Amino acid sequence: MSELELRIVTSNEVNIMKFDPVDPTARKQAEDILNDVRLNGVNGILGQATRLGDIASTSSKVIYDKTDLEEAFNSLSLDSKEVLIRTANRIQVFADAQRSSLQNVTVEIPGGQAGHLAEPVAVAGCYAPGGRYPLPSSVLMTAVTARSAGVKSVWVASPRPAAATLAAAFVAKADGLLAIGGTQAIGALAYGFDNIVPSCDVIVGPGNKWVTAAKSLVSGICAIDMLAGPSEVLIIADKTCVPDVVAADLLAQAEHDVEARPILVCTDIDIAKSVNSSIATRLSTLPTASVAKYAVAKGFICVVPTIEVAVEVSDKIAPEHLEIHTANAEDVARRCSNYGAVFIGHLSAEVLGDYGAGPNHVLPTSGTARYTGGLSVFTFLRIRTWMNITNRLDAQEVVRDAVALARLEGLEGHARSAECRLVSNDAMGGTRGGGEGTSPVENLPEPP
């Protein structure tokens, strides 16, 4: 097999893609860096950032405020400005719709009411990679979504930021950008930086294995969106597909990283051969072929007898991105259960999702789509519940049940706490059971 082709396998050879998203070596290195950050604060962050090449020296500029971000935006061409603005608007429309779908709730309970409040965290940190390629799209996906959720303070971190990255932070209405990357950036967002960048309640965004390791280590100090691994795309295709378009979509993911996973599940060996031929042809002229060819070598084509089997293989893998290039694509998509995001029909290129058609492009990888979804406004929201008992007589059944359950569990303090809310038979007019004699609750004032 050529290194410019995907290997062909059967469905029996496809294993469930469960990878530990945290590389053990990266975890140890990230732990050492975070310890330095905790112990030495700003000096630790700047020292690590200098050592790892984020900045030239500890005196380099690392904080870009709103004025800096606006200057970067103004330095762009009119076309570039308009692209960023249009993309941000589409992301915001989708995120606003998500936010409006989750409302505060009030329900009647015995003796009063209960409910939940859906409210944003106060501070969000949004990481955008700055390695092989600048990713202003990731700035928009994370920071715009945080603002739609109602987060008051939004900070971006990205090493060696290009003008487009800074401009995207401006368009997304970020409070500022920290020009540091990797573990040291995650540490700065988790613990704060120089009384300028506040410690964040949630840290989101894609990154390399050190970013993922650092996020795993600070999880608990703050929330994180997910532990993401290499990017993935799986395409289900039948004879109605256009093989060259399928090849183009596979290579779009392959060029992300040498560890990316391009996967095709198709119903005919001739499709597999045609797609492989197009991959080889396209790689010969692709400027990013030096990266993409390694990802191609790690991907595969699974030839299956039916679409039903294709769906089973896809659900087993639970890909980050799922494209459907088949007849009756909507029906096939409805039959699929496990994916980060699905792109239905040959017009719905995954790259349109990457670049802001609306839904978010920060998605679960490595099979984790079996139990979680991608970044959304919900990532930045807390669901807090409340209860307000205002009628002690109507609440008596709940009180008696609480007493009984507490004693079933052997928690007498709980039982006695509930008993303080019991009302005597006399107070109940003799119609309901209660504690003996006068309960302490009878001496409490009625709630307003």
C-alpha positions, -999 to +999 in steps of 0.1 A: +000+000+000+012+035-009+017+060+019-006+082-002-035+058+003-058+048+031-055+011+040-086-010+034-101-031+062-133-051+070-158-042+096-145-070+118-111-053+119-126-020+133-121-018+170-139+007+193-117+038+193-111+043+230-079+062+236-066+078+267-068+114+257-040+123+281-005+113+270+013+099+301+046+117+293+028+150+286+009+146+319+041+144+338+056+174+320+024+194+324+024+186+361+059+199+365+051+231+347+019+237+367+038+232+400+062+259+389+032+282+380+016+275+414+048+281+434+061+311+414+031+328+398+039+353+371+076+345+372+069+308+367+045+314+338+069+338+321+099+316+327+081+286+312+068+306+283+104+318+275+118+283+278+093+269+255+094+296+229+061+314+234+080+347+240+115+359+234+122+369+270+104+374+303+101+411+294+082+404+262+046+417+257+022+390+268-010+409+275-030+424+246-058+446+259-089+457+240-071+486+224-044+462+211-071+439+198-088+467+180-056+479+164-050+444+151-085+443+137-080+477+120-047+465+104-066+438+084-080+442+049-117+451+046-123+416+032-107+399+062-126+421+086-159+413+070-151+375+070-145+376+108-176+397+114-199+375+093-185+343+109-189+357+144-225+367+136-234+332+124-218+316+155-237+340+177-271+334+160-267+296+166-254+301+202-282+326+210-308+301+199-292+274+221-293+298+250-329+306+245-338+269+245-328+266+281-350+286+304-355+290+341-380+266+355-406+268+383-428+238+393-453+233+421-443+209+449-462+200+480-464+231+502-446+255+478-425+257+446-391+245+433-372+252+402-338+258+385-319+288+374-297+286+343-270+312+348-235+317+334-202+314+351-184+347+358-151+342+340-142+320+310-108+313+295-107+304+258-076+287+244-067+289+207-037+269+194-010+289+177+014+263+165+014+250+129-015+272+119-031+303+135-067+295+143-088+327+146-118+305+139-113+288+173-112+322+190-146+330+175-161+296+183-151+298+220-153+335+229-184+343+209-202+314+225-191+324+260-206+359+254-238+344+241-240+324+273-238+357+293-202+353+307-191+387+320-153+382+317-138+364+287-101+360+281-083+344+252-049+327+254-029+319+223+009+317+217+025+340+192-008+354+180-012+364+144-030+397+136-060+376+126-061+359+160-060+392+178-086+406+155-109+376+161-106+382+199-117+418+192-147+408+171-156+382+198-156+410+224-129+394+245-116+414+274-080+406+263-056+381+250-027+364+268+001+356+243+012+324+260+004+288+250+006+252+263+005+241+299+017+275+311-013+292+295-037+268+311-020+274+344-024+312+339-061+308+331-067+285+360-048+305+387-048+340+372-020+362+359-006+393+374-039+406+387-049+412+351-061+379+339-086+366+365-087+329+376-113+313+353-143+294+362-141+274+330-114+268+304-124+257+269-108+252+235-087+228+215-050+223+220-020+199+218-013+170+241+002+193+267-028+215+267-050+185+271-029+172+299-029+205+317-067+207+314-070+173+330-049+185+359-067+218+366-101+202+362-117+206+396-100+239+403-121+250+374-144+234+348-131+223+314-150+216+282-135+182+273-102+163+269-098+163+231-074+142+212-064+143+175-091+154+150-112+128+132-136+126+103-156+096+093-175+096+060-203+071+052-206+068+014-225+048-011-224+047-049-242+081-051-211+098-037-186+118-056-153+101-048-131+131-055-153+152-031-150+125-005-112+125-009-111+163-005-131+162+027-109+134+041-077+154+034-092+186+049-090+168+083-058+150+075-039+183+071-048+193+107-021+171+123+000+141+117-021+123+143-055+132+126-077+103+116-094+103+082-119+074+079-142+062+051-169+036+055-183+027+021-205+001+005-184-008-025-147-016-031-148+005-063-157+035-042-127+028-020-104+025-050-117+057-065-113+077-033-078+064-028-069+074-063-082+109-057-064+111-024-031+103-041-037+128-069-047+156-045-018+149-021+006+155-050-004+192-052-015+198-016+008+224+002+001+207+035+009+172+021+039+168+044+014+167+073-016+151+057+003+121+043+011+109+079-025+112+089-036+093+058-012+065+068-031+063+101-066+064+087-085+036+068-113+026+046-138+001+058-158-016+031-192-029+043-220-049+027-249-025+036-256+010+050-269-007+082-234-021+088-219+013+079-240+029+107-229+002+131-193+008+123-197+045+127-215+042+160-187+019+173-161+045+164-182+075+176-162+100+154-157+137+161-171+147+126-195+124+107-203+131+070-231+113+052-226+110+014-254+086+006-289+084-010-315+094+016-287+111+037-312+125+063-326+090+070-290+076+074-281+105+097-311+098+119-300+062+123-266+072+136-263+077+173-226+085+182-208+115+168-197+150+178-214+167+148-231+153+117-229+168+082-258+156+061-254+153+023-225+161+000-232+198+002-227+199+040-189+199+040-174+195+075-151+225+067-182+247+066-187+237+102-151+245+110-155+279+096-186+291+112-218+280+094-233+281+129-227+250+151-196+249+171-164+232+159-150+223+193-161+186+195-154+154+213-128+130+199-114+095+206-148+078+210-160+102+238-189+113+216-206+081+230-213+101+262-207+138+256-213+166+231-193+195+218-188+230+231-219+251+234-235+278+255-244+251+280-206+246+287-207+281+303-239+277+322-246+264+357-280+248+365-288+257+401-319+245+418-341+261+445-370+252+468-394+274+487-419+259+511-446+284+520-474+262+532-464+240+561-496+220+562-495+210+525-458+200+530-465+175+557-464+144+535-430+154+522-418+160+558-430+127+571-414+109+541-381+127+548-383+115+585-389+079+574-362+078+547-337+094+571-343+066+596-341+040+569-306+053+562-297+055+598-292+093+597-310+104+629-298+140+627-316+142+593-347+127+608-348+152+637-342+181+613-372+171+593-392+165+625-388+201+634-412+208+604-439+184+615-472+198+627-492+182+655-525+165+650-543+194+668-527+219+645-538+198+615-573+196+627-569+159+635-570+150+598-533+142+593-506+124+612-477+142+628-454+143+657-466+141+693-474+173+711-463+207+698-436+207+670-410+234+670-423+244+636-455+256+652-435+284+668-419+295+635-434+324+616-452+317+584-430+324+553-440+356+536 
